[in-house]
Amino acid sequence: MHKRFNIKFLFITFLIILSAFPWLGLCETLPVPPLYEDIMRIIDPLAYSGFPVMVKPATNLSIDFNQWTWTLRNIHEYDSQGRILLEEGHYGLCAELATYVFEQMKPLLGPRYEVRFAMVTESGFFAANQSNHIALLVGDKADKQIYLIDPSFHKYARLKDLPEYRVLNIQDTLVFVRDRSQDVSFKVDQATPLYIKNDFLLSFAVTSVDGKFDKNNFILVISAMRRFKSAGKDIAVIGLRHGEFEDYEDRAMLADLLTPDEIRVLFDKIKNWIKKVRDV
């Protein structure tokens, strides 16, 4: 049954790719991706991290208790031509990094190549079918091959040589880039990644409390999930439960995954957000 499901999933993935690149064939080609050195020079300085963006002074948190959503404000910046700006020139999460690489590599490619955004699963940290991990697909019309670029993990290779990836859907552009949005919204209990360190993915979420979500019942959570695991562990829980302030920290894990300065800056930011939410 499991083998049959994998074959079906691979076939669906192939159909998704075929619909985006209708000229795709089954021909073989050389294993080195096109413009490999040029594109890797763009990717090499990049770092997968939302931490510097989250703690910068301009970034704020707003919560809509009626709609059960939360929003990080001012986390995206653009230059005068509408191109994405990375924090300190090289930090970002998957969507920002993929957009940056797309914008930088586009002038290098001629009409032979098509570049599309892809929502993918990645077996280490983004294995669920509801994954929203973003990578790039490069289609070579001449040799009928598809290449995957994942700036988050500094990977660039033929898609068929990367079995840890599966394509969920393909897009011409990302909505936040098209709209030049500065903010990103999430549903309550939905997490956004912070960064990866020591084989753990750190995430941040705003959660409800015992089915309640109001100014007296909301929690800000930092969780850590080990590579290839399907569930994470809460390592910091700060917020209000039935009107009472709650503050739990797994100090040993925090010390392994964050520096003392990072812990101080992050907790100051979170506590300031909680105060602002209650004062609104």
N, C-alpha and C positions, 0 to 999 in steps of 0.2 A: 504493500500500500504506500509506504514512504517513497519507494523508488518511483512508483507510478506518479505520485504527486510531484516529485522533482522534475520528471520528464515533462509533465504538463506545465509546470511553472516556467521551465526553460523555453518551451514552445511559445507560451504567452509572451515572454520577454522578447523572443525573436520577432514575433508579430508586431510588438510595440516599436521595435527598432526599424523593422521593414516599413512600417507606415510613415515613419519620419524620414527615412532615407530610401525611397522606393527604387533607387538604382542599385541597391546593395545586392551583391552576388556572393558566391561561395569560393572565390578565387583565393589562392595563397599569395602572400607578399613577404617582403623582408621583415624581420622582427623589430627593427629599429623604427620607432614612430617618426613621422615627418617633423622636421625642424626641432628635433629632440633637444639638442644643446641650447638652442635659442629659448625654447619654452621652459626648460628646466632652470635657466638663468633667471627667468621671471619668478618661478615657483620657489626656488631655494631659499630666498630671504624671508618667506612668509611663515607665519606661526599661527596655528589654530588656537585662538583664545578670545573669549569674550570678556575676560576679567578687566583688562584696561579700559574697555568701553563702559562696562557696568559701573565702575567706581569713579569715573571722571565726574567733576562737579556738575556738568550740564545734564547728566543722565538722571532722570527722575522716574518714580513709580507712581502710577495712578491705578485705582481700583474702582470698578463699577459693580457695586454690590447687587444692583438690580439685574444686571445682565450676566452676572457671574463671570466676569472677565477681568483681566489685569493687563496693563500696558507699560512697556518700557519706552520712555520718551527721550528723544534726541540721541538715539544710539546710531543713527546713520547720518553720515555727512557726505556732501558732494562738492566737487569743484565747480568753477564758473561754467563749465561745459556739461555739467550734469553727470560727471563720472564719479564713481564711488571713491571715497577716501578711506583708507585703512588707518586705524589708530596707530600713531607713531610710525606710520608708513608701512607696517607689515603685520599688524595684529587684526584678526577678524575670525568670525565663524564661517561655516562652510559656504553659505550663500554670498557673503561679502567677498571671501577669497576667490570663489568661482567667478563672480562678476568682475573682480579686479583682473584676474588672469584673462578672462574673455576680452576685456577692453584693451589689455596690453598686447595680446597675441593677434587680435583681429587684423591689424595692419600688416602683419607678417605673412598672412595667408592670402593666396590668390583664389580665383574662382574654382580651382580644383577641389577646394575643401569647404565643407559645411560644418559649422559649430553650433551645437544646441545645448541647452541646459537639461540635465536629467535628474530626476528624483530617484535615488537608489537605496538599496540596502547594502550594508557592509558588515560582514560577519563578526567583526570584533566588537563594535560598539553600537551599530545601527542595524541590527538584524531583523527587527520587527517589520512586518509588511506595511505598517503605518509609518515607517521611517520617513522623515522629511530631510534626509541628508542630500545635499546638492553637489553634483559633480558636472563635468562637461563631457560631451561626446563630440569627437572630431570624425567626420565622415570623409573618406578619400574617394572621390568619384572615379579616379583613374584605376586604382587597384582594388576597389570594391571592399575596403576594409573599414572597420569602426574602431576608433581608439578612445580610451577613457582617460580623462585627466581628473585627478582628485587632489587639488591643492592642499586640502586639510592634512593628507597623509603623504604628500610629495610623491604621488604615483602618476606615471604616464606610460601606458602600454596598450597593446591591443586588448580590446574588451574580452575576447575569448581567452586571453592569457591571464585574466584576473578572475578566477572562479569565486573569489570572496564577494564579488559584486553581482547584484541583480538589478535590472532596470525596472522601475515601477511606472514611470511616465516620462515624457519628453516635452520640453517647452521651448518656445522661441525666445522668451524673455521671462524674467521674474517680476511678479506684480509690484514689489516694493521699489524695484529699479524703474519700471515703467512709470510709476506714479511719483517717483522721487520722494518717497515717504521717509520721514525721519523716525517714525515710531513703529513698534511691533507689538501686536496684541495677542494674548493667549487666553484660552479657557482656564477657569479655575482647575487646579490640580494638574495642569499641563506644564511640563518643565521645558526650560531652554538650557542648552549646554553652556558651561563656563569655559572649561578647558580640559585637556588630558595630561595627566602626570602620573608617573610610576605605575603605568598600566591601569589607571582608573580614569573614568570620565566623571567630572564634577558637573552637576546641574543645579539650577535654581528654579524654584517654583513658588507660587502662591497657592495655598490650599485652604479648604474649608475645614470646619471643626464639627464632627458628629452631625453632619448633614446641615449645619448652619453656616451662613456666610454673611456677616455684617461687621460693623465696627468693633463689636465685642468678640467676634469669632473669625479670626483669620490668622494664618500662620505662614511665615516666610521660611522656606526650607532649602538647605544645601544638602544634596545627596551625592553619594559616590558609588559608582558601579564598576566592578572589575571587568576587564576585557573578557569576552565570550560568556558573560553571565547575563541572565535575562532580567534580573532585578537588582536594584541598588539598596544602599543603606543610608538612612538619614544621619548626617554627621553634625548638623547644626539646625536647631529648630527654635525660631524666635517669633513671638507674636502674642496674640491674646486668645485665651480659651475661657469662654463664659465670663469675659470681662477682666480676667486675671492675667497678668503678664507671665509669659512662659519663656524660659531660656534654657535650652539643653544643648550641650556641646560634647562631642566625642573628641576630647582634647588630644588623644594619642593619634587618631587618624587625621585630625586637622593639622597636627604638627608634621605628619608625613607628607601631606599634600599641599600645604600652604606655608609660606614663610611667616615669621611673627609679624612683620610689617603688613603682609597681605591680609592676615587674620584681623589685625587692628583696623585697617582701612575698610575691609569688607563689613565687619560688624558695626563700625561707626555709620557706614552708609545705610545698612539695613535698619538699624535702630532709628536713624533720622527719617527714613521712609515711613516707618511705623508711626512715628510721632506726627508726621505730616498727614498721613491718612486719617488718623484719629481727629486731627484738628480741622479737617475740611468740613 
